[in-house]
Amino acid sequence: MVAQEGPEQGVPTPHRCNDRVEDVVQALFTLEFSAKIKPAWSTFMKCMRSEVGQEPTDPYQVIEDGKPFLEPGTKKQRSLK
């Protein structure tokens, strides 16, 4: 995903659906791939089609917390179920 510019000009920030992309990627590498990839992909697509601020609040399929994938500089990025 292409990073968007943050409040400070030229400082990249993660895309608003970055947490949903991470959930899809992590679902690809789980043992329950067939059960988790479809709902993760559907939620990612809902996020991409949504307006800014109207992102879906559906639960993640693999990751536990999407916050580390949305906030730059957060060190904990391996929060998996």
Secondary structure as a PSIPRED ss2 file (coil, helix, strand):
# PSIPRED VFORMAT (PSIPRED V4.0)

   1 M C   1.000  0.000  0.000
   2 V C   1.000  0.000  0.000
   3 A C   1.000  0.000  0.000
   4 Q E   0.000  0.000  1.000
   5 E E   0.000  0.000  1.000
   6 G C   1.000  0.000  0.000
   7 P C   1.000  0.000  0.000
   8 E C   1.000  0.000  0.000
   9 Q C   1.000  0.000  0.000
  10 G C   1.000  0.000  0.000
  11 V C   1.000  0.000  0.000
  12 P E   0.000  0.000  1.000
  13 T E   0.000  0.000  1.000
  14 P C   1.000  0.000  0.000
  15 H C   1.000  0.000  0.000
  16 R C   1.000  0.000  0.000
  17 C C   1.000  0.000  0.000
  18 N H   0.000  1.000  0.000
  19 D H   0.000  1.000  0.000
  20 R H   0.000  1.000  0.000
  21 V H   0.000  1.000  0.000
  22 E H   0.000  1.000  0.000
  23 D H   0.000  1.000  0.000
  24 V H   0.000  1.000  0.000
  25 V H   0.000  1.000  0.000
  26 Q H   0.000  1.000  0.000
  27 A H   0.000  1.000  0.000
  28 L H   0.000  1.000  0.000
  29 F C   1.000  0.000  0.000
  30 T C   1.000  0.000  0.000
  31 L C   1.000  0.000  0.000
  32 E C   1.000  0.000  0.000
  33 F H   0.000  1.000  0.000
  34 S H   0.000  1.000  0.000
  35 A H   0.000  1.000  0.000
  36 K H   0.000  1.000  0.000
  37 I H   0.000  1.000  0.000
  38 K H   0.000  1.000  0.000
  39 P H   0.000  1.000  0.000
  40 A H   0.000  1.000  0.000
  41 W H   0.000  1.000  0.000
  42 S H   0.000  1.000  0.000
  43 T H   0.000  1.000  0.000
  44 F H   0.000  1.000  0.000
  45 M H   0.000  1.000  0.000
  46 K H   0.000  1.000  0.000
  47 C H   0.000  1.000  0.000
  48 M H   0.000  1.000  0.000
  49 R H   0.000  1.000  0.000
  50 S C   1.000  0.000  0.000
  51 E C   1.000  0.000  0.000
  52 V C   1.000  0.000  0.000
  53 G C   1.000  0.000  0.000
  54 Q C   1.000  0.000  0.000
  55 E C   1.000  0.000  0.000
  56 P C   1.000  0.000  0.000
  57 T C   1.000  0.000  0.000
  58 D C   1.000  0.000  0.000
  59 P C   1.000  0.000  0.000
  60 Y C   1.000  0.000  0.000
  61 Q C   1.000  0.000  0.000
  62 V C   1.000  0.000  0.000
  63 I E   0.000  0.000  1.000
  64 E C   1.000  0.000  0.000
  65 D C   1.000  0.000  0.000
  66 G C   1.000  0.000  0.000
  67 K H   0.000  1.000  0.000
  68 P H   0.000  1.000  0.000
  69 F H   0.000  1.000  0.000
  70 L H   0.000  1.000  0.000
  71 E C   1.000  0.000  0.000
  72 P C   1.000  0.000  0.000
  73 G C   1.000  0.000  0.000
  74 T C   1.000  0.000  0.000
  75 K C   1.000  0.000  0.000
  76 K C   1.000  0.000  0.000
  77 Q C   1.000  0.000  0.000
  78 R C   1.000  0.000  0.000
  79 S C   1.000  0.000  0.000
  80 L E   0.000  0.000  1.000
  81 K C   1.000  0.000  0.000
